[in-house]
Amino acid sequence: MRVLVTGAAGFIGMHVARRLVDDGAEVVGIDNLSDYYDVGLKRDRLAQLEPYEGFRFLELDLTDRTGMEELFEDNGFQRVVNLAAQPGVRYSLDHPHAYLESNLIGFLNVLEGCRHHRVEHLVFASSSSVYGSNTSMPFSVHHNVDHPVSLYAATKKSGELMAHTYSHLYRIPTTGLRFFTVYGPWGRPDMAPSLFASAILEGRPIDVFNHGKMQRDFTYIDDIVEGVMRVLDTIPEPDPEFDPSDPDAATSSAPYRLYNIGNHVPVQLMTFIETLEAALGRPAEKNMLPMQPGDVVATYADIEALQQAVGFSPDTPLEKGLADFAAWFTDYYGRSD
């Protein structure tokens, strides 16, 4: 099977591509190697994939319409995993155009490639951020998500709508995955685990927003990858029970589905910090700050739909996940006691 993985130099993309080639797939990975964060880390991730004969990398931007058309024309992909995006809630406050270009125009080029080359299944990354100001917990794929609180979230919701439209018009099977706070080895340096670990090991204070009164459904990278793999092999069909007079947001009369992938165990931010301190063997100095614009107080995934569809639920304990992350972090960055 030949699979396209976009964002292959990214955190999730590298892990998914490696799992695919481990399982015998032929993978073409693309990435634009943007400088949103350290390009060296992205290249080091790609270096983990270089030994695999089944992996080939192309530096390509999703917004390059001609390049994307040629990519699909030349490769005959059977399945596509779209993980490329401009990430970051806070970055979207000052750099809005980057989100429209990558997350909407770029995704449109992916959808067009799938349309014209009859891809069997498109799996694409959405985000728990689409739940926005919703306070009904746990977050369910059946909930309304029309109240985003960041442009990043709005583009992710827009991507879900675009995918549904293509599923409806062109019968392209598409599945959207709402990831919940992914962490683990090779994680992004702008995310809390890396920011906290770096500060703790260097003796700098960590910024703790909303005075620590936050909860996140932290999800270990291996669980995310397992979920992606199972969903990729579960090609959606039109839901025979879909009722247009009372539509369910998670299913459709088109071959389209949405799933949450989260650990379904929300963790207090202070508990997360204490667990990371234990994993690193050092205490953290804390700089308590107010809530940031575009952020939410809590996330909590309802994964019943995922369990029913593919028989899987993430279950890696935070203690194990952070121990693995801390070991990788200190080894990669050369920081230890």
C-alpha positions as CSV (number, residue, x, y, z in Angstrom):
1,M,0.0,0.0,0.0
2,R,1.3,3.5,-0.9
3,V,0.5,6.2,1.6
4,L,1.1,9.9,1.6
5,V,1.9,11.4,5.0
6,T,1.9,15.2,5.0
7,G,3.8,16.9,7.8
8,A,6.2,14.0,7.9
9,A,8.9,16.0,9.7
10,G,6.5,17.0,12.4
11,F,6.0,15.3,15.8
12,I,3.0,13.1,15.0
13,G,3.9,12.8,11.3
14,M,7.3,11.2,12.0
15,H,5.9,8.7,14.4
16,V,3.0,7.8,12.0
17,A,5.3,7.4,9.0
18,R,7.6,5.2,11.0
19,R,4.8,2.9,12.1
20,L,3.5,2.7,8.5
21,V,6.8,1.6,7.1
22,D,7.3,-0.8,10.0
23,D,4.0,-2.4,9.0
24,G,5.1,-2.7,5.4
25,A,3.6,0.3,3.7
26,E,5.4,2.4,1.1
27,V,5.3,5.9,2.4
28,V,5.9,9.2,0.7
29,G,6.4,12.0,3.3
30,I,6.2,15.7,2.5
31,D,6.9,18.7,4.7
32,N,7.8,22.4,4.0
33,L,10.3,22.4,6.9
34,S,8.9,25.8,8.0
35,D,10.9,27.8,10.6
36,Y,7.9,28.1,13.0
37,Y,10.2,26.1,15.4
38,D,13.7,24.6,15.1
39,V,14.2,23.2,11.7
40,G,17.1,21.1,13.1
41,L,14.6,19.1,15.2
42,K,12.5,18.5,12.1
43,R,15.6,17.2,10.2
44,D,16.6,15.0,13.1
45,R,13.1,13.5,13.0
46,L,13.5,12.8,9.3
47,A,16.9,11.2,10.0
48,Q,15.0,8.6,12.1
49,L,13.1,7.6,8.9
50,E,16.1,7.6,6.5
51,P,17.1,4.0,7.2
52,Y,13.8,2.7,5.9
53,E,13.7,1.6,2.3
54,G,9.9,2.1,2.3
55,F,10.2,5.8,3.1
56,R,10.8,8.7,0.7
57,F,10.8,12.4,1.6
58,L,10.0,15.4,-0.6
59,E,10.3,19.0,0.6
60,L,7.0,20.4,-0.5
61,D,4.5,23.0,0.8
62,L,0.8,22.1,0.7
63,T,0.1,25.5,-0.7
64,D,2.1,24.8,-3.8
65,R,-0.8,23.9,-6.0
66,T,1.2,22.7,-9.0
67,G,3.6,20.7,-6.8
68,M,0.7,19.0,-5.1
69,E,-1.0,18.2,-8.4
70,E,2.2,16.6,-9.6
71,L,2.7,14.7,-6.4
72,F,-0.7,13.0,-6.7
73,E,-0.3,12.5,-10.4
74,D,3.1,10.8,-10.0
75,N,2.5,8.5,-7.1
76,G,-0.9,6.8,-7.2
77,F,-1.6,7.0,-3.4
78,Q,-4.2,4.6,-2.0
79,R,-4.5,6.4,1.3
80,V,-3.5,9.8,2.7
81,V,-2.8,11.0,6.2
82,N,-2.9,14.7,6.4
83,L,-1.0,15.9,9.5
84,A,0.6,19.1,8.0
85,A,-0.8,22.3,9.5
86,Q,0.3,25.6,11.0
87,P,0.0,24.7,14.7
88,G,-0.2,26.8,17.8
89,V,-3.1,28.6,19.4
90,R,-1.1,31.6,20.6
91,Y,0.9,32.1,17.4
92,S,-2.4,32.5,15.6
93,L,-3.1,35.7,17.5
94,D,-0.2,37.5,15.7
95,H,0.2,35.5,12.5
96,P,-3.3,34.8,11.2
97,H,-2.5,34.5,7.5
98,A,-0.2,31.5,8.1
99,Y,-3.3,29.6,9.4
100,L,-5.5,30.4,6.4
101,E,-2.7,29.5,3.9
102,S,-1.7,26.1,5.4
103,N,-4.8,24.9,7.2
104,L,-7.3,25.9,4.5
105,I,-5.6,26.5,1.1
106,G,-3.1,23.7,1.8
107,F,-5.9,21.3,2.9
108,L,-7.9,22.2,-0.2
109,N,-5.0,21.0,-2.4
110,V,-4.9,17.7,-0.5
111,L,-8.7,17.3,-1.0
112,E,-8.4,18.1,-4.7
113,G,-5.6,15.5,-5.0
114,C,-7.8,12.9,-3.3
115,R,-10.7,13.8,-5.6
116,H,-8.9,13.6,-8.9
117,H,-7.0,10.4,-8.1
118,R,-9.6,8.4,-6.2
119,V,-7.8,8.0,-3.0
120,E,-9.4,5.1,-0.9
121,H,-9.3,7.0,2.4
122,L,-8.2,10.4,3.7
123,V,-7.5,10.6,7.4
124,F,-6.9,14.2,8.5
125,A,-5.8,15.9,11.8
126,S,-8.3,18.1,13.5
127,S,-7.9,19.3,17.1
128,S,-9.6,19.3,20.5
129,S,-9.4,23.1,20.2
130,V,-12.6,23.0,18.0
131,Y,-14.7,22.6,21.2
132,G,-13.8,26.2,22.1
133,S,-15.9,27.7,24.8
134,N,-18.0,24.5,25.3
135,T,-18.0,23.6,29.0
136,S,-20.0,20.4,28.7
137,M,-17.6,17.6,29.7
138,P,-16.4,15.2,28.4
139,F,-16.2,16.7,24.9
140,S,-18.2,14.5,22.5
141,V,-18.0,14.4,18.7
142,H,-21.8,14.7,18.8
143,H,-21.5,18.2,20.4
144,N,-22.0,21.4,18.5
145,V,-18.6,23.1,17.9
146,D,-19.6,26.4,16.5
147,H,-18.0,28.6,19.1
148,P,-14.2,28.5,18.6
149,V,-12.0,30.9,20.7
150,S,-8.9,31.0,18.4
151,L,-8.3,31.3,14.7
152,Y,-6.4,28.0,14.9
153,A,-9.5,26.3,16.1
154,A,-11.6,28.0,13.5
155,T,-9.4,26.7,10.7
156,K,-9.5,23.2,12.1
157,K,-13.3,23.3,12.3
158,S,-13.3,24.7,8.7
159,G,-11.2,21.7,7.6
160,E,-13.8,19.3,9.0
161,L,-16.5,21.1,7.0
162,M,-14.3,21.1,3.8
163,A,-13.7,17.4,4.2
164,H,-17.4,16.6,4.6
165,T,-18.2,18.6,1.5
166,Y,-15.8,16.6,-0.6
167,S,-17.1,13.4,0.9
168,H,-20.6,14.4,0.0
169,L,-19.9,15.7,-3.5
170,Y,-17.3,13.2,-4.6
171,R,-17.9,10.3,-2.3
172,I,-14.3,10.4,-1.0
173,P,-14.1,8.5,2.3
174,T,-12.7,11.0,4.9
175,T,-12.1,10.7,8.7
176,G,-11.2,13.6,11.0
177,L,-9.3,13.0,14.2
178,R,-9.5,15.5,17.0
179,F,-6.2,15.1,18.9
180,F,-6.1,16.0,22.6
181,T,-2.8,17.5,23.9
182,V,-0.3,15.0,22.4
183,Y,3.1,14.6,24.2
184,G,6.1,12.2,24.1
185,P,9.6,11.8,22.6
186,W,10.4,14.1,19.7
187,G,7.6,16.5,20.8
188,R,7.4,20.1,19.6
189,P,9.6,22.6,21.5
190,D,6.8,25.1,21.8
191,M,4.5,22.8,23.8
192,A,4.3,22.6,27.6
193,P,6.3,19.4,28.2
194,S,9.4,20.8,26.3
195,L,9.0,24.3,27.6
196,F,8.7,23.1,31.2
197,A,11.5,20.5,30.9
198,S,13.9,23.0,29.4
199,A,13.2,25.6,32.1
200,I,13.4,23.1,35.0
201,L,16.8,21.7,33.8
202,E,18.2,25.2,33.3
203,G,16.9,26.5,36.6
204,R,14.5,29.0,35.1
205,P,10.9,29.5,36.2
206,I,8.1,28.0,34.2
207,D,5.0,30.0,33.2
208,V,1.9,28.5,34.7
209,F,-1.2,30.1,33.2
210,N,-4.6,30.6,34.9
211,H,-2.6,30.2,38.1
212,G,-2.5,26.4,37.5
213,K,-6.2,26.0,37.4
214,M,-6.2,24.1,34.1
215,Q,-7.0,20.6,33.1
216,R,-5.8,18.8,29.9
217,D,-6.4,15.4,28.5
218,F,-2.7,14.6,27.9
219,T,-2.4,11.8,25.3
220,Y,0.8,9.9,24.7
221,I,2.2,9.7,21.1
222,D,2.1,5.9,20.9
223,D,-1.6,6.0,21.6
224,I,-2.2,8.6,18.9
225,V,-0.3,6.5,16.4
226,E,-2.2,3.4,17.3
227,G,-5.5,5.3,16.8
228,V,-4.4,6.7,13.5
229,M,-3.4,3.3,12.2
230,R,-6.7,1.6,13.2
231,V,-8.8,4.4,11.8
232,L,-6.8,4.4,8.5
233,D,-7.8,0.8,8.0
234,T,-11.5,1.6,8.9
235,I,-12.8,3.2,5.7
236,P,-16.1,5.0,6.5
237,E,-19.3,4.4,4.7
238,P,-22.5,6.4,4.6
239,D,-24.4,6.0,7.9
240,P,-27.7,4.3,7.2
241,E,-29.2,5.7,10.4
242,F,-28.2,9.3,9.6
243,D,-31.3,11.5,10.1
244,P,-31.1,14.8,8.1
245,S,-34.0,16.2,10.2
246,D,-31.9,15.7,13.4
247,P,-28.3,15.5,12.0
248,D,-25.5,14.0,14.1
249,A,-22.3,16.1,13.8
250,A,-20.1,13.0,13.9
251,T,-21.6,11.0,11.1
252,S,-23.2,11.6,7.7
253,S,-25.1,10.3,4.7
254,A,-21.7,10.7,3.1
255,P,-18.7,8.4,3.8
256,Y,-17.4,10.7,6.6
257,R,-16.6,10.3,10.3
258,L,-15.2,12.3,13.2
259,Y,-13.4,10.8,16.3
260,N,-11.8,12.1,19.4
261,I,-8.4,10.6,20.3
262,G,-7.6,11.5,23.9
263,N,-6.6,9.7,27.1
264,H,-10.1,10.4,28.5
265,V,-8.5,11.2,31.9
266,P,-8.1,15.0,32.4
267,V,-5.1,15.9,34.5
268,Q,-4.7,19.0,36.6
269,L,-1.8,21.1,35.3
270,M,-0.2,21.1,38.7
271,T,-0.3,17.3,38.7
272,F,1.3,17.3,35.3
273,I,4.1,19.6,36.5
274,E,4.7,17.4,39.7
275,T,4.9,14.3,37.5
276,L,7.4,15.9,35.2
277,E,9.5,17.1,38.2
278,A,9.7,13.6,39.4
279,A,10.7,12.3,35.9
280,L,13.4,14.9,35.7
281,G,14.5,14.6,39.3
282,R,14.3,18.4,39.8
283,P,11.8,20.8,41.2
284,A,10.3,23.6,39.2
285,E,10.2,27.3,40.1
286,K,6.7,28.5,39.1
287,N,5.7,31.8,37.7
288,M,1.9,32.0,38.2
289,L,0.1,34.0,35.4
290,P,-3.5,34.8,34.4
291,M,-5.3,33.0,31.6
292,Q,-4.1,33.7,28.0
293,P,-6.4,34.8,25.1
294,G,-7.5,31.9,23.0
295,D,-6.9,29.3,25.7
296,V,-9.5,27.1,27.4
297,V,-9.7,26.0,31.0
298,A,-10.1,22.3,30.4
299,T,-10.2,19.5,27.8
300,Y,-11.7,16.0,28.3
301,A,-12.3,13.5,25.5
302,D,-15.3,11.3,25.1
303,I,-13.9,8.4,23.1
304,E,-16.9,6.2,22.9
305,A,-17.2,6.6,19.1
306,L,-13.6,5.6,18.6
307,Q,-14.0,2.6,20.8
308,Q,-17.1,1.4,19.0
309,A,-15.5,2.0,15.6
310,V,-12.0,0.5,16.0
311,G,-12.0,-1.1,19.4
312,F,-9.2,1.1,20.8
313,S,-8.9,3.6,23.6
314,P,-5.6,5.4,24.7
315,D,-4.4,4.2,28.1
316,T,-0.8,5.1,28.6
317,P,-0.4,6.4,32.2
318,L,1.0,9.9,32.6
319,E,3.8,8.6,34.7
320,K,5.1,6.3,32.0
321,G,4.6,8.8,29.2
322,L,6.4,11.6,31.0
323,A,9.2,9.2,32.0
324,D,9.8,8.3,28.4
325,F,9.6,11.9,27.3
326,A,12.1,13.0,30.0
327,A,14.5,10.3,29.0
328,W,14.4,11.3,25.4
329,F,14.6,15.1,26.2
330,T,17.7,14.8,28.4
331,D,19.4,12.5,25.8
332,Y,18.5,14.7,22.8
333,Y,19.3,18.0,24.3
334,G,22.2,16.7,26.4
335,R,20.7,17.9,29.7
336,S,20.9,15.8,32.8
337,D,22.0,15.9,36.4
